[in-house]
Amino acid sequence: MDDGITSSAPSTIHHTSLTGLVYEEIAAMPSPIHIVPWIPGFSAIATKDGRIWLFDGAQVSEMPVLDIRDQVSNSGEKGLLAIAVHPADTNRFFVHYSSNDGDTIVSEFTWDNGALVDELILIRVSQPAGNHNGGMIQFGPDGWLYLGLGDGGGGGDRFENGQNRDTLLGGLVRIDVDLAESELFQYGLRNPWRFWIDGSTIYIADVGQGAFEEVSVSTLEADVNYGWPITEGLHCFRPSSGCDTSGLKLPVVEISHSDDGSCSITGGVVYRGIAIPELIGTYFFSDYCAGYLRGLSEGQITDFTDQVGVPGRIISFGIDGDGEMYVMTVDRLLKLVPVREG
């Protein structure tokens, strides 16, 4: 639609007509990488260097509530990559980071008397290269903690992990945080930097090789195969033609690198906030190089870039306790806000 509105939903709050969207700058900070709801009235913001900050909706705390910079390798695609809060106990906090030796670590911290203490490592995965570390962690409605891991790095699935079901690399991993047990849940992914679980639906934005970026939409069921390296997007990769795609979950969105200079998709969130009911149910995503803002709703893509502009290199998305959406560039935390008549 020309006005950029892709869906509508009833709201108990009266809103005047939506005329557009803009980014509101919340804070300038180095590499904000994730924001999640935490304790009532506060969200947590992670920065890639290994720190976590409190955010009250207006200001970021002057001091971090967790600082693990001395145990985080922060270079290139490595660093503190995502955070999650236990859905039933906000005293339990989970982080995904790259250790100093390059391993993938998912660990739990306990909130006690105003500080995060007592790290318990739940999973450690050796990484054969420095890139394709995946990134996202998020709890599903089933109580499992889900982790996206890349294929081990290099290029062209060098380590042949994409279709290897005997490794956690190249797939969606689910973790029992009470038993510290993990298993490969879905596979065939190249580098799922960001995914988003919305009810029983999962949106996976998988970073492409050299030609196509993609978004796949599936359900939280085991053994889904997203195709890498058989396919890149909707195209054959290995072999370059005539590949057998039977049994593969092909993406619903394919973005060519010729599209506005796209190079690396940045997956986002499904909007469920209260400020913009017209957008409820829309899945938002961007690209590290192109910096656009696009939304997927009911199978249709709407481009909002003319409204919000290109704020820079977009590296992540997140939400606060009200479900409002935030966009993170390499040096700024931005909030998506509506522009309304009157």
BAVO-242290 format. One line per field, with one value per residue (C-alpha): residue number from 1; residue in three letters; x negated, z negated, y negated. Coordinates in steps of 0.2 Angstrom, whole numbers, plus 5000, padded with zeros to 4 digits. Layout:
BEGIN
pos = NUM, ...
code = ALA, ...
c1 = X, ...
c3 = Z, ...
c2 = Y, ...
END
This chain:
BEGIN
pos = 1, 2, 3, 4, 5, 6, 7, 8, 9, 10, 11, 12, 13, 14, 15, 16, 17, 18, 19, 20, 21, 22, 23, 24, 25, 26, 27, 28, 29, 30, 31, 32, 33, 34, 35, 36, 37, 38, 39, 40, 41, 42, 43, 44, 45, 46, 47, 48, 49, 50, 51, 52, 53, 54, 55, 56, 57, 58, 59, 60, 61, 62, 63, 64, 65, 66, 67, 68, 69, 70, 71, 72, 73, 74, 75, 76, 77, 78, 79, 80, 81, 82, 83, 84, 85, 86, 87, 88, 89, 90, 91, 92, 93, 94, 95, 96, 97, 98, 99, 100, 101, 102, 103, 104, 105, 106, 107, 108, 109, 110, 111, 112, 113, 114, 115, 116, 117, 118, 119, 120, 121, 122, 123, 124, 125, 126, 127, 128, 129, 130, 131, 132, 133, 134, 135, 136, 137, 138, 139, 140, 141, 142, 143, 144, 145, 146, 147, 148, 149, 150, 151, 152, 153, 154, 155, 156, 157, 158, 159, 160, 161, 162, 163, 164, 165, 166, 167, 168, 169, 170, 171, 172, 173, 174, 175, 176, 177, 178, 179, 180, 181, 182, 183, 184, 185, 186, 187, 188, 189, 190, 191, 192, 193, 194, 195, 196, 197, 198, 199, 200, 201, 202, 203, 204, 205, 206, 207, 208, 209, 210, 211, 212, 213, 214, 215, 216, 217, 218, 219, 220, 221, 222, 223, 224, 225, 226, 227, 228, 229, 230, 231, 232, 233, 234, 235, 236, 237, 238, 239, 240, 241, 242, 243, 244, 245, 246, 247, 248, 249, 250, 251, 252, 253, 254, 255, 256, 257, 258, 259, 260, 261, 262, 263, 264, 265, 266, 267, 268, 269, 270, 271, 272, 273, 274, 275, 276, 277, 278, 279, 280, 281, 282, 283, 284, 285, 286, 287, 288, 289, 290, 291, 292, 293, 294, 295, 296, 297, 298, 299, 300, 301, 302, 303, 304, 305, 306, 307, 308, 309, 310, 311, 312, 313, 314, 315, 316, 317, 318, 319, 320, 321, 322, 323, 324, 325, 326, 327, 328, 329, 330, 331, 332, 333, 334, 335, 336, 337, 338, 339, 340, 341, 342
code = MET, ASP, ASP, GLY, ILE, THR, SER, SER, ALA, PRO, SER, THR, ILE, HIS, HIS, THR, SER, LEU, THR, GLY, LEU, VAL, TYR, GLU, GLU, ILE, ALA, ALA, MET, PRO, SER, PRO, ILE, HIS, ILE, VAL, PRO, TRP, ILE, PRO, GLY, PHE, SER, ALA, ILE, ALA, THR, LYS, ASP, GLY, ARG, ILE, TRP, LEU, PHE, ASP, GLY, ALA, GLN, VAL, SER, GLU, MET, PRO, VAL, LEU, ASP, ILE, ARG, ASP, GLN, VAL, SER, ASN, SER, GLY, GLU, LYS, GLY, LEU, LEU, ALA, ILE, ALA, VAL, HIS, PRO, ALA, ASP, THR, ASN, ARG, PHE, PHE, VAL, HIS, TYR, SER, SER, ASN, ASP, GLY, ASP, THR, ILE, VAL, SER, GLU, PHE, THR, TRP, ASP, ASN, GLY, ALA, LEU, VAL, ASP, GLU, LEU, ILE, LEU, ILE, ARG, VAL, SER, GLN, PRO, ALA, GLY, ASN, HIS, ASN, GLY, GLY, MET, ILE, GLN, PHE, GLY, PRO, ASP, GLY, TRP, LEU, TYR, LEU, GLY, LEU, GLY, ASP, GLY, GLY, GLY, GLY, GLY, ASP, ARG, PHE, GLU, ASN, GLY, GLN, ASN, ARG, ASP, THR, LEU, LEU, GLY, GLY, LEU, VAL, ARG, ILE, ASP, VAL, ASP, LEU, ALA, GLU, SER, GLU, LEU, PHE, GLN, TYR, GLY, LEU, ARG, ASN, PRO, TRP, ARG, PHE, TRP, ILE, ASP, GLY, SER, THR, ILE, TYR, ILE, ALA, ASP, VAL, GLY, GLN, GLY, ALA, PHE, GLU, GLU, VAL, SER, VAL, SER, THR, LEU, GLU, ALA, ASP, VAL, ASN, TYR, GLY, TRP, PRO, ILE, THR, GLU, GLY, LEU, HIS, CYS, PHE, ARG, PRO, SER, SER, GLY, CYS, ASP, THR, SER, GLY, LEU, LYS, LEU, PRO, VAL, VAL, GLU, ILE, SER, HIS, SER, ASP, ASP, GLY, SER, CYS, SER, ILE, THR, GLY, GLY, VAL, VAL, TYR, ARG, GLY, ILE, ALA, ILE, PRO, GLU, LEU, ILE, GLY, THR, TYR, PHE, PHE, SER, ASP, TYR, CYS, ALA, GLY, TYR, LEU, ARG, GLY, LEU, SER, GLU, GLY, GLN, ILE, THR, ASP, PHE, THR, ASP, GLN, VAL, GLY, VAL, PRO, GLY, ARG, ILE, ILE, SER, PHE, GLY, ILE, ASP, GLY, ASP, GLY, GLU, MET, TYR, VAL, MET, THR, VAL, ASP, ARG, LEU, LEU, LYS, LEU, VAL, PRO, VAL, ARG, GLU, GLY
c1 = 5000, 4994, 4996, 4985, 4998, 4999, 5011, 5023, 5029, 5041, 5034, 5042, 5032, 5039, 5026, 5028, 5024, 5006, 4997, 4980, 4966, 4949, 4934, 4932, 4914, 4914, 4895, 4878, 4868, 4855, 4862, 4879, 4883, 4899, 4913, 4926, 4939, 4933, 4939, 4955, 4952, 4935, 4927, 4909, 4898, 4882, 4867, 4856, 4841, 4848, 4859, 4877, 4886, 4903, 4915, 4931, 4938, 4930, 4912, 4899, 4890, 4874, 4866, 4868, 4876, 4865, 4847, 4839, 4828, 4813, 4820, 4828, 4819, 4826, 4819, 4828, 4843, 4838, 4843, 4858, 4871, 4888, 4897, 4913, 4923, 4931, 4950, 4955, 4941, 4933, 4919, 4912, 4903, 4895, 4881, 4873, 4855, 4839, 4826, 4808, 4803, 4817, 4829, 4848, 4854, 4872, 4872, 4884, 4882, 4892, 4898, 4895, 4895, 4894, 4880, 4879, 4868, 4864, 4861, 4866, 4861, 4875, 4867, 4849, 4847, 4830, 4829, 4818, 4817, 4820, 4836, 4853, 4856, 4875, 4881, 4899, 4906, 4924, 4936, 4950, 4968, 4962, 4950, 4934, 4921, 4917, 4900, 4895, 4878, 4869, 4861, 4843, 4838, 4826, 4836, 4846, 4849, 4831, 4833, 4848, 4859, 4875, 4882, 4873, 4885, 4871, 4866, 4874, 4867, 4877, 4894, 4906, 4902, 4913, 4907, 4915, 4909, 4913, 4903, 4890, 4894, 4894, 4899, 4899, 4918, 4918, 4904, 4898, 4893, 4878, 4878, 4894, 4889, 4906, 4922, 4939, 4951, 4969, 4981, 4978, 4970, 4952, 4945, 4927, 4916, 4902, 4886, 4882, 4866, 4863, 4879, 4895, 4902, 4917, 4931, 4939, 4955, 4959, 4966, 4957, 4956, 4940, 4930, 4934, 4921, 4918, 4907, 4890, 4878, 4890, 4898, 4895, 4911, 4922, 4908, 4897, 4880, 4872, 4874, 4876, 4891, 4903, 4902, 4915, 4926, 4938, 4940, 4932, 4941, 4938, 4938, 4953, 4942, 4927, 4917, 4904, 4887, 4892, 4907, 4901, 4883, 4890, 4876, 4881, 4899, 4903, 4918, 4930, 4945, 4964, 4972, 4984, 4984, 4997, 4992, 4994, 5009, 5009, 4993, 4997, 4992, 4979, 4962, 4948, 4931, 4917, 4899, 4882, 4877, 4893, 4900, 4918, 4934, 4946, 4961, 4968, 4987, 4999, 4986, 4984, 4968, 4970, 4955, 4955, 4937, 4944, 4953, 4939, 4924, 4907, 4900, 4883, 4878, 4892, 4885, 4900, 4918, 4927, 4942, 4946, 4959, 4973, 4968, 4962, 4948, 4930, 4917, 4899, 4885, 4866, 4867, 4885, 4901, 4917, 4935, 4949, 4962, 4978, 4982, 5001, 5013, 5015
c3 = 5000, 5004, 4986, 4980, 4969, 4971, 4958, 4945, 4928, 4915, 4900, 4884, 4886, 4898, 4911, 4925, 4942, 4946, 4958, 4957, 4947, 4940, 4930, 4914, 4907, 4890, 4887, 4895, 4890, 4897, 4906, 4897, 4902, 4893, 4882, 4873, 4859, 4842, 4825, 4824, 4831, 4838, 4853, 4855, 4869, 4874, 4882, 4893, 4882, 4868, 4857, 4853, 4847, 4840, 4850, 4842, 4859, 4859, 4852, 4852, 4836, 4833, 4827, 4834, 4824, 4832, 4839, 4846, 4858, 4851, 4857, 4874, 4891, 4899, 4917, 4934, 4932, 4914, 4898, 4886, 4899, 4890, 4873, 4866, 4850, 4843, 4847, 4829, 4819, 4822, 4810, 4824, 4838, 4853, 4864, 4881, 4884, 4892, 4879, 4880, 4889, 4902, 4895, 4895, 4877, 4871, 4852, 4838, 4825, 4809, 4804, 4785, 4775, 4790, 4800, 4811, 4804, 4804, 4823, 4828, 4845, 4854, 4871, 4878, 4897, 4905, 4921, 4935, 4942, 4935, 4945, 4946, 4927, 4929, 4915, 4909, 4893, 4889, 4878, 4888, 4881, 4877, 4864, 4874, 4877, 4896, 4903, 4921, 4927, 4943, 4953, 4946, 4957, 4972, 4988, 4998, 4983, 4982, 4967, 4974, 4959, 4968, 4971, 4957, 4944, 4932, 4928, 4920, 4933, 4947, 4938, 4925, 4909, 4894, 4876, 4860, 4848, 4833, 4838, 4849, 4863, 4881, 4898, 4916, 4920, 4938, 4950, 4968, 4962, 4968, 4955, 4946, 4938, 4932, 4931, 4922, 4913, 4914, 4906, 4915, 4930, 4933, 4945, 4950, 4959, 4966, 4973, 4990, 4999, 5013, 5022, 5012, 4994, 4988, 4975, 4971, 4962, 4953, 4937, 4922, 4928, 4928, 4943, 4955, 4968, 4975, 4989, 4987, 4997, 5009, 5011, 5009, 5008, 5021, 5032, 5033, 5026, 5025, 5039, 5047, 5058, 5057, 5038, 5030, 5018, 5013, 4994, 4992, 4984, 4996, 4991, 4993, 4996, 5008, 5009, 5023, 5019, 5034, 5023, 5016, 5013, 5001, 4994, 4977, 4971, 4953, 4947, 4936, 4925, 4927, 4921, 4907, 4898, 4893, 4901, 4920, 4920, 4939, 4940, 4928, 4935, 4947, 4948, 4950, 4957, 4965, 4972, 4965, 4981, 4988, 4972, 4978, 4967, 4975, 4968, 4972, 4969, 4976, 4989, 4995, 4993, 4989, 4990, 4976, 4981, 4988, 4972, 4959, 4970, 4970, 4952, 4956, 4955, 4946, 4936, 4925, 4919, 4902, 4892, 4875, 4862, 4872, 4888, 4896, 4909, 4909, 4922, 4919, 4930, 4927, 4915, 4911, 4903, 4912, 4909, 4922, 4918, 4927, 4935, 4933, 4939, 4926
c2 = 5000, 4982, 4977, 4991, 4999, 5018, 5023, 5017, 5024, 5017, 5008, 5001, 4985, 4972, 4967, 4954, 4958, 4965, 4954, 4962, 4969, 4962, 4968, 4959, 4959, 4966, 4967, 4966, 4981, 4993, 5008, 5011, 5029, 5034, 5027, 5038, 5035, 5039, 5034, 5023, 5006, 5010, 5018, 5025, 5019, 5029, 5021, 5032, 5029, 5039, 5027, 5027, 5011, 5007, 4996, 4988, 4983, 4966, 4968, 4981, 4984, 4976, 4992, 5009, 5023, 5036, 5033, 5049, 5040, 5049, 5066, 5060, 5060, 5045, 5044, 5046, 5057, 5062, 5054, 5054, 5058, 5060, 5061, 5069, 5068, 5084, 5083, 5089, 5082, 5065, 5068, 5081, 5072, 5080, 5074, 5080, 5074, 5079, 5084, 5078, 5094, 5092, 5105, 5101, 5100, 5100, 5097, 5092, 5079, 5077, 5059, 5057, 5041, 5030, 5039, 5054, 5067, 5086, 5090, 5107, 5113, 5122, 5125, 5123, 5126, 5126, 5114, 5119, 5101, 5084, 5080, 5087, 5088, 5086, 5075, 5075, 5084, 5084, 5094, 5103, 5105, 5123, 5117, 5122, 5109, 5108, 5104, 5100, 5106, 5104, 5117, 5115, 5101, 5099, 5098, 5111, 5122, 5126, 5138, 5147, 5143, 5137, 5154, 5163, 5168, 5174, 5157, 5142, 5130, 5124, 5126, 5121, 5128, 5130, 5130, 5137, 5124, 5134, 5149, 5140, 5152, 5147, 5154, 5150, 5145, 5139, 5138, 5132, 5114, 5104, 5090, 5087, 5071, 5067, 5077, 5072, 5084, 5078, 5090, 5107, 5098, 5095, 5082, 5086, 5073, 5082, 5073, 5078, 5083, 5070, 5068, 5069, 5066, 5075, 5076, 5093, 5095, 5111, 5119, 5125, 5143, 5154, 5159, 5144, 5143, 5125, 5131, 5124, 5127, 5136, 5119, 5101, 5092, 5100, 5104, 5119, 5117, 5135, 5140, 5123, 5130, 5145, 5147, 5158, 5147, 5160, 5160, 5143, 5128, 5114, 5096, 5085, 5069, 5069, 5053, 5051, 5042, 5031, 5024, 5008, 5015, 5028, 5039, 5047, 5048, 5042, 5052, 5043, 5045, 5047, 5031, 5034, 5017, 5005, 4989, 4994, 5006, 5004, 5015, 5029, 5045, 5038, 5045, 5032, 5035, 5025, 5027, 5022, 5014, 5007, 5001, 5002, 5006, 5018, 5028, 5044, 5046, 5059, 5064, 5046, 5035, 5016, 5005, 4991, 4984, 4968, 4965, 4969, 4966, 4976, 4973, 4983, 5001, 5010, 5024, 5030, 5028, 5030, 5025, 5018, 5023, 5015, 5024, 5008, 5011, 5005, 5005, 5005, 4998, 5000, 4984, 4980, 4987, 4981, 4984, 4985, 4973, 4967, 4951, 4947, 4933, 4919
END
